[in-house]
């Protein structure tokens, strides 16, 4: 696989460092262009750097990661966004996907599954951890017609 450029977005510096370490150890073909600590900062970097992939946290000050996905996808439809968060509630999952996120994984995702998710989203898939996929299926199955 060719080199993939990425921007990491999380308001917690320690979380950014952990994510960067995971990515560097799992996937040497990912070049991290920038680590943003807010959605606004991420947007500026997406605009200037035009990465292939964005790892987006949800809970951030100001504009949430969910709203940032919507803004980014409206302006940069080709950027792939993988939500990487601690939240697994139905509302956040559904909003993230509806706003354009290509995938949704939990921060607790084991490294091997994270590697598979990165490859899948880059290749056009929509990776989700098994527990998230099950929630999505339940939401769709119970959605009134």
Rosetta blueprint (number, residue, H / E / L):
1 X L
2 X L
3 X L
4 X E
5 X E
6 X E
7 X E
8 X E
9 X E
10 X L
11 X L
12 X L
13 X H
14 X H
15 X H
16 X H
17 X H
18 X H
19 X H
20 X H
21 X H
22 X H
23 X H
24 X H
25 X H
26 X H
27 X L
28 X L
29 X L
30 X E
31 X E
32 X E
33 X E
34 X E
35 X E
36 X E
37 X L
38 X L
39 X H
40 X H
41 X H
42 X H
43 X H
44 X H
45 X H
46 X H
47 X H
48 X H
49 X H
50 X L
51 X L
52 X L
53 X E
54 X E
55 X E
56 X E
57 X L
58 X L
59 X L
60 X L
61 X L
62 X L
63 X L
64 X L
65 X H
66 X H
67 X H
68 X H
69 X H
70 X H
71 X H
72 X H
73 X H
74 X H
75 X H
76 X L
77 X L
78 X L
79 X L
80 X E
81 X E
82 X E
83 X E
84 X E
85 X E
86 X L
87 X L
88 X L
89 X L
90 X H
91 X H
92 X H
93 X H
94 X H
95 X H
96 X H
97 X H
98 X H
99 X L
100 X L
101 X L
102 X L
103 X E
104 X E
105 X E
106 X E
107 X L
108 X L
109 X L
110 X L
111 X H
112 X H
113 X H
114 X H
115 X H
116 X H
117 X H
118 X H
119 X H
120 X H
121 X H
122 X H
123 X L
124 X L
125 X L
126 X L
127 X L
128 X E
129 X L
130 X H
131 X H
132 X H
133 X H
134 X H
135 X H
136 X H
137 X H
138 X H
139 X H
140 X H
141 X H
142 X L
143 X L
144 X L
145 X L
